[in-house]
Amino acid sequence: MEKKDSRLLIKIFLCFYIISIILDLHIFYNSISTLIRAIFISIFFIIILIKEKGLKSKKFFIIYSVILLMYLLAHHLNALNFKSLVPGNFNYSFISECLYFYKMITNVLIFYIVYRLNIKYEDFKSPLKIIVLFITLSIIITDVFKLSYTAYDFNRTTIPIYNWFKSDVYDFMSGSSKGLFSMTNQLVAILLLYLPLISYESFKNKKISNYIMVILVVISMMMIGNRLAIYGTIIELFILTIIYFIKNIKRKLNITYYIFNSLIIVGIFMIIPYTPLSMRNYYYDAIYSNEKLDFMDNNVNVYDYYDEDESLENRFLEKEIDPQFIFTSYPYKYDKTFWEDILKQNNTLTGNARYIELQMVKRVKNINNNFLDNFLGLTYSRVMNIFNIEQDFVMQYYSIGIIGTILFLGFYVIALIYIMIKILYDLKNKFNEKNIALLLASAFVLASAYYSGNILNAISMIIPLSFIISILINEVRVKKEKYEKESILGFDISTLSLNKIITKIFSSKKQLFIVNINPLIILEHYKNEKMKDIFNQEEIAIPDGEGIVLASSLKGGNIKKRIAGIDLMLEICKKACEKKGKIFLYGAKEGVALKTKEKLEEKYKGINIVGTISGYSKEEDVLKSIKKAKPDILFVALGSPLQEDFIIKNKEKLKSVKVFMPVGGSFDVISGNLKRAPKLIQKLKLEWLYRMIKEPKRLVGIFKLMKFMILAIFKQD
């Protein structure tokens, strides 16, 4: 995709992102606005998919679409086989289910859009501030003028923030505010997603405007006044402050930032007693102690629900169970056995609404007694007919099963695991303040979704959460600046392709020692600074091991492909034919070097191999033979570390040799004494496994490879 097209598409998508928050206002928030947003994202996705060259990503989406369709069919067929004690539980809509699935896959589409357009945090900074100002100012202004909806329903707030301090106890519902927005939990989650980013901006740039925005978010959260809003704000600011402090303790500290955050946290604790959160506690204490507060006169009393059955009233009120559950969600009259069992449980459980929600849905699942419900779910329609379980992931498990949960929510978990691995592999560059803020925001919202619920099912949350996580993926996948070498555990390894290395070898005027770097060599010498210096001063160090490639990839490096020592040796032989270079073979058992010479002469007509000698010869005889032959290229096959030690010790004595290369067991393979892995195994990058199977004594190398990978992750160069 051309850069000009990409920038235009980024601007259009960011404009949509800003407009999307307006559609969260109650006046616009409905299934139509959800569908409009999903359709826009789909069209945008298709445009980018068409513009994208290559089939790799298209194949992924074809496979993903086929799996989704297979799952949808299985989910629908499973839904037709259903039994329940409650007539209302049977209600199921295939169309509603399809629309729900369509909404839920927008997270994957957004990831592809952000990934392909390579949208970074810098692109998002201005839209971020616009959205935060829009949300917070609308909450605060509408509250002050008593135009706001309460956080619990769509009545107007009657106790604005400046009246909180006039009474010891007030109606928490009338004192809470969510502006003109529709869903409280989603609004809180959005602000929790943006708070670390705004806080990061105040850390990076000491502008008064950045500090004001943090204050606006905090005030808005206190006005909303539920536990997630207030405690979530405290936790995020506290975590961010501590991590930034620890990370920068050895540098010049941003004292203003730490003082500001500390004052904000202290201020929240001082005001908590006056917030709707504290008033809510007074309210429920009064209800269940049969006490009347002044402001409760016009409120519905829970006792009113039980007029039809006084004995039932007393029993359930004792257990502090919400009457809606007993008369509407899962009526007592249809399943008395279930409710009698609930009544036998202690008040700690029965007074917990989420526990009751979960028990009702579990009961329906148990009555249906269908093993496939574990994998395909009871359907979203039916679970919502019972009650909207206030725990994301749990809600999805019961409604769409394990398979559906993985297909629709798996992206978030997999993405965060990938992000954390990328950061761990390159702490020095990737564990920066910006990525810390993005990661905290994403992880905290996902954790909050499990705690709070009603978040991950909503398009108003799917869009920003997927967008922020995708931006973070773009930030951590940024490759290191391309140099000819990159460092792994202190060893400088070439990032050049095989062809470029050959060109470099034959164009160099210096004496070259080609170093083969693999995990075992690194483990042998990574603590030896002297050996590292010797290896690093050499011009060419090839990545001779898949472990090296994997470590580079996870650290955001540029080593794309393993260069096997034998492959480089053969390419050098091929090029030496053209350049009329003289080659000497030293190493392996008696007669193997000579047989290797014969095989090479068969393969490369005109190759000039001027001498061979076995690896069991005396060193003085070896040196004498090499000096006499005056080769340009010397291949040494003694195995590591003997071959490297020989070259390091003697290269100054062998002035005629321009290229020294240790080649391990290459002579055995070329001569035919040892078979190399089949081509397919090589392409699958499993040659190391093939060699271990052929030579069981190499199995110990698995543990060494594990040790290497752990060191590569956690030990800084």
Secondary structure, DSSP 8 states (H G I E B T S, - for coil): --HHHHHHHHHHHHHHHHHHHHTTBTTT-SHHHHHHHHHHHHHHHHHHHHHS-SSHHHHHHHHHHHHHHHHHHHHHHHHHS---SSGGGG---HHHHHHHHHHHTHHHHHHHHHHHHT--HHHHHHHHHHHHHHHHHHHHHHHHTT-SB-SSSSSB-SS-GGGGGG-SS--HHHH---TTBS-HHHHHHHHHHHHHHHHHHHHH---HHHHHHHHHHHHHHHHH-SHHHHHHHHHHHHHHHHHHHHHTTTS---HHHHHHHHHHHHHHHHHGGGSHHHHHHHHHHHHHTT---GGGTTS--GGGGGTT-HHHHHHHHHTT--HHIIIIIS-GGG-HHHHHHHHTS-HHHHT-HHHHHHHHHHHHHHHHT-TTHHHH-S-HHHHHHH---SSTTHHHHHHHHHHHHHHHHHHHHHHHHHHHHHHHHTHHHHSSHHHHHHHHHHHHHHHHHHHH-SSTT-HHHHHHHHHHHHHHHHHHT------SEEEETTEEEE---HHHHHHHHHH--S-EEEEEE-HHHHHHHTT-HHHHHHHHTSSEEEE-SHHHHHHHHHTT----S---HHHHHHHHHHHHHHHT-EEEEEESSTTHHHHHHHHHHHHSTT-EEEEEE-TTS-HHHHHHHHHHH--SEEEEES-TTHHHHHHHHHTTT-TT-SEEEE-TTHHHHHHTSS----HHHHHTT-HHHHHHHHSGGGGHHHHHHHHHHHHHHHS--
